[in-house]
Amino acid sequence: MKKKLRVSDLITIEETNTWSAGDCITIKAGTGSGKSYFIKNTLYDIAKRENNKILMLIHRSNCTEQFINEIVRDKKNDVIDIKTYQKLEYNEIRTCINDLSEYQYICCDEFHYFMSDASFSKTTDISLDLILTQTFATKIFMSATGDQMKMYINENKNIRL
């Protein structure tokens, strides 16, 4: 039986060494293929070694709680912070304060959120624009269904994903 490839099998440490601040990386892989595992393990190890920080953005609060519990349980909250996109949007609207400069990696889980939730939320563009303007961080966009969003960013934001 052929072994199912996981994200961490395909994106090697050597590959991540080619990433630079400001880069936008897209990871398209199905459910259960290890996108989050890659962030919580491989990228964590790299960031820890380099004394860097990771911001992982999640689209739903119930998922956020699960991720936070896993990160705390595994004692990885020294490197990984978890927030919702909505928290970024709220902070930007209410206080105009969203200092993300402490993060060298910004990971956008289920990044199709920006488009799928736009039909009922008028603020998804706020977090998207904020993330895309972070030139000091490598931005990692992950989704199994992000093709439309990737095309939107490429064509309307003039950023190659």
N, C-alpha and C positions, 0 to 999 in steps of 0.2 A: 504494500500500500504506500502511495506517495505521501510524503509529509507535507502538511499544509504550511505554506510560508507565512510568517508573521512579519509585521512591520519592522521589528528589530532585526530580522534576518536580512531584510532588504536595505534598510538604512543603517549603514555601518558607522562605526566611530570615525573611520577614515572619511566617509561621506560628510559627516557633521563638521569635520575639520575644514571643509571647503566653504562652510557657511560664514558669512560676515554680518556685522551689524548693519541693519537696514534691509537685509534680504527677506524676501517673502517665500516661504516654502509651503507647498501643498502636499498633503498626505491624503490620497483617496484610497480608502480601503473599507471593506464591509464590516458589519457588526461582528465583534469577537475576533478581529484580526490583529489586535494588539496595539491600536493607536495610543490609547491611554497608558497601556503597559510601557510602551516606548518612552513616553514622557516621564512616567513615575519611576522608571528604572534606568534605562540607558541615558536619557538626557539628564536625569537627576545626577547620575555618577559623573557625567562630564561637567555639569555646572558646579557640583560640589568640589571637584578637583580644581576647577578654575576660580573658585570663590565667587561664583555668579549666582544670580537668583532667577527663578522661573515664576511667571504669573500664568496660571492656568485659568482660563475663562470658560465658564459653563453656562448653558442656556436655561437651565431649570433649577430652582432651589432644592428640590428633592434630590437631584443628582449631585448638587453641590455638597449637601450634607454627607452623602455617601463618600464622595471623594475626600472631604475633609477628614472624616473618620478613618479612612484608609491611610491618609498621609500622616495623621497624628499617630495612629497605631504603629506604623512602620518607621516612625521618628524621622520623617523626611520634611517636616514643616520648617526646618532650618533653611531650606532652599526653595521649597515650593509654597507659594501662596495661591489660594483659590478664591475666586470671586465670580459673581454672575455678571453678564453683560449689562443687566438692568442696574446693578450697583454703579457701574461706570457711568451709565446714562443719567441716573439720578444725581450723582455727584456733579456731573458736568452741568446739568440744568440748574440745580439748586445752589451750588457753591462755586462752580467753574474751577474746581480744584480736582485734578486728577494727575498727580505727579507719578508717572510710571518710570522715572529715570533709574530707579534701583534695580529694574529688571533687565537682564541681558537676553532673556527669551520670553516672548509672549505667545502662549499657545491658545489658539481659538478652537475649542472642541465644538463639534457640530456647527461649523461656521455657516452652514446654510441658514442658520437662525436669522441672519441679517435680512434675508429675503423672505423666508417663510413666515416670520412673525411681523413683517412690515404691513401685512394686510389688516392687522388689528392693533399694532403698536406704532406710533408715529416717532419713536425715538431710536430705532435700530441703527439709523444712519449716524447718530451721534457716537455710539461706541465704535462703529466701523471706521469713521473718519479719525477718531482719536487713535485707534490702533495703527492705522495705516501711516499716520504722521510720526510714529516713533522710530526715528532713524537710528537710534542707538541700540535698538534691540533687533534680534532675529525674530520674525513673526512666523509662526507655524500654524497653518490653517488645515484643520482635519475634518473630514466628513466622508460618509459613504455616498452622499447625495449632493455634493457641492458643485456640480458642473455649471449650473446656471449662475451661481454666485461667483464662481471663478471667471466666467465669461463677463459678468457685470463689472467686476473689478478690473479686468484687463481692458475692457472697452470704455468704461465710464470714469475710471479713476486713473487710467493710463499707467497701471502697475502690472507687471507681468507676474502671474502666479504660475 
